[in-house]
Structure formats: C-alpha cells, structure tokens
C-alpha cells in the first residue's frame, strides 16, 4: 500500500466527540502500569491520556503509590492492585515490573494494549500480540527488538509491523506509523524541540487516550502523532514534555470546530 502523508484530512472525521448522553465509561477506562522508579514518565503519559479525553485514567502502582497520588492531577486514580475493568492497557513508560509486563502481554481481551519503552515485547513474545496492540519504539528500542534498522525507515517499520502483528509507531523527526494490514503513514509535522526527555511518554498517553474513545487504532496513532507535533510547533522554544498536554485543548478545539 502507498505511503500516506499524515494530515488531519486522514483522521479528522474520526476524532472522538462525546455524545451529550455519554458518561465517563463511554469515553474509555485506561489503566497505566506505573514505573517503579522513573515515576515522572508514567505521570507524563497519564496526564496526556487524561487531557486528550479518556473517561477514566488509573495508574496501577503497587509501590510508590503516594508519590503518584501527590503528583498526579486529582482526577487520575492511583490503585495498588491490577485493574479488572479497564478497556485499554499502557505499560513501559519509565519502566515496568515483570509481573505487570506479563499481565499486559496476557490481556488479550482489552480493546488495545500499548507497549512503550521498557514495556516493548521481545521477539519470542510476538505470539502474544495482535492487531489491537501498538508498539511505540524510538530507533534504539526498535533495533533492540527487530535488529539493525534499514536505511529506508518506511520499509523497516512495515516489516516490523508484519513480523509482530501489531501497529508500529517508529518515533523520529519523521515518525512512521505502520499497521500489519499494510496501512502506512509518515508524520513530518513536528518540531526539533520535541528532542527532549519525556516527549515519547506523552505520545504514548495521547495514543491510549484516543483509542480509549473508540478511535480506530491506526487513525488514533496518526492523530496523536500529529497533535503531539502541533503542540510542539505552537509552543516553540523552551518546550519541555509537560508543556505538550497543556497545548492539547486548544488544538482539539481547532480540529473539532
């Protein structure tokens, strides 16, 4: 299938817009597995997921729960036990325990599973993935899992998606979104100021929040990547990862107008 240039025309019609009768559960329940040590990364992902519209966001933190409770927005829940009612699972931002990684790999009944950073699966775990899974590696993480990246990043991402059976969001200045069914898009709508720690965690949270609201997975990845880039463009110099979520409401207002 031909390479698509990522642009709002591709996915704008599918952007979630709540029905007047909708409640929080209609907008999706996202469970985010907490990093045991690098708590900031999980907080960035959870805040982004919350800001882009997921109905409920809960961080699963068997340890360091009080850190999360003190630092996260008041409407993000923090629980010590794994969740049984979540629709979407996100793990790996800042790290993930082995128990939680195993849980996420096994949770095939979820509408989507997003594997980020340290949560990315190894090749011998690909059999536990499916088309509802999304992997969000940067180049170093990609090579750790799939081997040396080819000069043509588009081909590399497409082959990786076919190999693991999941959507690949290969993060770079030009981010490639590749689906195992052959859909593939390139996002060049970004800013060099995104080259900062934590911005990838924000992107994972944005993807989870859009998928939670029933946006088709491939379109959700494309939309999240474009919005992520647009936030950085609008903010400009001095951007840090936590600024991105604050830019999301204005971007959504313009897109949904």
C-alpha positions in Angstrom: 0.0 0.0 0.0 1.2 3.5 -0.8 2.8 5.7 1.9 0.3 8.3 3.2 1.4 11.7 4.4 -0.1 12.2 7.9 -2.5 15.1 7.9 -5.8 15.8 9.7 -7.7 15.1 6.5 -6.8 11.5 7.1 -8.3 11.1 10.5 -10.2 14.3 11.5 -13.6 12.8 10.8 -12.8 10.0 13.3 -11.7 12.3 16.2 -13.8 11.5 19.3 -16.5 13.9 20.2 -18.6 12.9 23.2 -22.3 12.4 22.9 -24.4 14.6 25.2 -25.7 11.5 26.9 -22.2 9.9 27.3 -20.8 9.1 30.7 -17.1 8.6 31.7 -17.2 4.9 30.9 -18.3 5.6 27.3 -15.1 7.6 26.9 -13.0 4.6 28.0 -11.1 3.4 31.0 -7.3 3.4 30.6 -5.0 1.5 33.1 -1.4 2.6 33.1 1.2 0.4 34.8 3.4 2.6 36.9 7.1 2.7 36.6 8.7 1.5 39.8 11.4 4.2 39.8 11.1 6.7 37.0 7.7 8.0 38.1 7.8 11.1 36.0 7.5 9.2 32.8 4.3 7.5 33.9 2.9 10.8 35.2 3.5 12.4 31.8 1.8 9.5 30.0 -1.2 9.5 32.4 -1.6 13.3 32.2 -1.6 13.2 28.4 -4.1 10.4 28.3 -6.4 12.2 30.6 -6.1 15.6 28.8 -6.9 14.2 25.4 -10.2 12.8 26.7 -10.1 9.3 28.2 -13.0 9.0 30.6 -11.1 7.4 33.4 -7.3 7.1 33.8 -5.9 5.0 36.6 -2.3 4.3 37.5 -1.5 0.9 38.9 1.2 1.4 41.5 1.9 -1.4 44.0 4.9 0.7 45.2 5.5 4.4 45.4 1.7 5.0 45.2 1.9 8.0 47.5 4.3 9.7 45.0 1.8 9.3 42.3 -1.1 10.4 44.5 0.8 13.6 45.4 1.9 14.5 41.9 -0.8 13.5 39.5 -4.0 15.5 38.8 -6.7 14.8 41.4 -9.0 13.1 38.8 -6.4 10.4 37.9 -6.8 7.4 40.2 -3.9 5.5 41.8 -4.5 1.9 42.8 -2.2 -0.7 44.2 -4.0 -3.7 42.7 -4.3 -4.5 39.0 -7.5 -3.4 37.3 -10.2 -5.7 36.1 -12.5 -3.3 34.3 -10.0 -1.3 32.2 -10.5 -1.1 28.4 -7.0 -0.1 27.5 -3.7 -1.0 29.0 -0.5 1.0 28.7 2.9 -0.1 30.0 6.6 0.7 29.8 6.7 4.5 30.2 9.6 4.9 32.6 9.8 1.1 33.3 7.5 -1.7 34.2 7.7 -4.7 36.6 7.9 -8.2 35.2 4.5 -9.0 36.7 2.9 -6.1 35.0 4.6 -6.8 31.7 3.3 -10.4 31.8 -0.2 -9.1 32.7 -0.2 -6.7 29.7 1.0 -9.4 27.3 -1.7 -11.8 28.5 -4.6 -9.2 28.5 -5.9 -10.1 25.0 -9.5 -9.1 25.9 -8.6 -5.4 26.1 -9.6 -3.1 23.2 -6.0 -2.1 22.9 -2.6 -2.7 24.5 0.1 -0.1 24.2 3.7 -1.1 24.8 6.2 1.7 25.3 9.9 1.9 26.1 10.9 -0.8 28.6 7.5 -2.5 28.1 8.2 -3.3 24.4 8.0 -7.1 23.9 10.8 -9.3 22.7 10.6 -11.3 19.5 9.8 -14.5 21.4 6.7 -12.7 22.8 5.2 -11.7 19.4 2.8 -14.6 19.5 1.0 -12.8 22.4 0.4 -9.7 20.3 -2.4 -9.0 17.9 -3.8 -6.2 15.7 -5.1 -4.4 18.8 -1.5 -3.9 20.0 0.5 -0.7 19.5 4.3 -0.5 19.9 6.0 2.9 20.2 9.8 2.5 19.9 12.4 5.1 19.1 15.3 3.9 16.9 17.4 2.4 19.7 14.5 0.5 21.1 13.5 -0.6 17.6 16.9 -2.1 16.9 16.9 -3.8 20.2 13.8 -5.8 19.2 13.9 -6.0 15.4 17.6 -5.7 14.6 19.6 -3.1 12.7 17.2 -0.6 11.1 17.3 -0.3 7.3 18.2 2.8 5.5 14.6 3.0 4.4 12.7 3.5 7.6 9.3 3.1 6.0 10.2 -0.4 4.8 11.7 -1.2 8.2 8.6 -0.1 10.1 6.3 -2.0 7.7 8.3 -5.3 8.0 8.3 -4.9 11.8 4.5 -4.5 11.9 4.1 -7.6 9.7 6.6 -9.5 11.9 4.9 -8.8 15.2 1.3 -8.4 14.1 0.9 -5.0 15.8 0.9 -1.4 14.8 4.4 0.2 14.9 4.9 3.9 15.7 8.6 4.4 14.9 9.5 7.7 16.5 11.9 10.1 14.9 11.9 13.5 13.2 9.7 11.8 10.6 7.6 9.3 12.5 6.4 6.2 10.7 3.1 4.6 11.6 2.8 1.1 10.1 -0.1 -1.3 10.5 0.2 -5.1 9.9 -2.6 -4.8 7.4 -0.4 -2.6 5.1 -1.5 0.9 6.1 1.5 3.2 6.5 1.8 6.9 7.1 4.7 9.3 7.6 4.4 12.2 10.0 6.7 15.1 9.3 4.5 17.6 11.2 6.8 18.1 14.2 9.4 20.3 15.8 13.1 19.8 16.8 12.1 21.0 20.3 10.5 17.6 20.7 14.0 16.2 21.2 13.6 16.2 25.0 13.2 13.6 27.7 9.6 12.5 28.3 8.1 13.6 25.0 7.7 9.9 23.9 5.9 9.1 27.1 3.4 11.9 26.3 2.8 10.4 22.8 2.1 7.0 24.3 -0.5 8.6 26.6 -2.1 10.5 23.7 -2.5 7.3 21.7 -4.0 5.5 24.6 -6.5 8.3 25.3 -7.7 8.4 21.7 -8.0 4.6 21.3 -10.0 4.6 24.6 -12.6 6.8 23.0 -13.0 4.2 20.2 -11.0 6.0 17.5 -9.7 3.3 15.1 -6.2 2.3 16.2 -4.3 3.3 13.1 -6.0 6.7 12.9 -5.5 7.2 16.6 -1.8 6.7 16.2 -1.7 9.2 13.3 -3.8 11.8 15.1 -1.8 11.5 18.3 1.5 11.9 16.4 0.2 15.0 14.5 -1.3 16.6 17.7 2.0 15.9 19.5 3.9 17.7 16.8 1.4 20.5 16.5 1.7 21.2 20.3 5.5 21.5 20.0 5.2 23.8 16.9 2.7 26.1 18.7 4.8 26.2 21.9 8.1 26.8 20.3 11.5 27.2 22.1 11.7 26.2 25.7 9.4 23.3 25.3 9.5 20.5 28.0 7.5 17.4 27.8 4.9 18.5 30.4 4.0 21.5 28.2 2.5 19.3 25.5 -0.6 18.2 27.4 -1.4 21.9 28.2 -1.5 22.6 24.5 -3.9 19.8 23.6 -7.3 21.6 24.5 -6.6 24.4 22.0 -5.6 22.0 19.3 -8.7 19.9 19.8 -10.9 23.0 19.8 -9.5 24.0 16.4 -9.7 20.5 14.9 -13.3 19.9 16.1 -14.6 23.4 15.1 
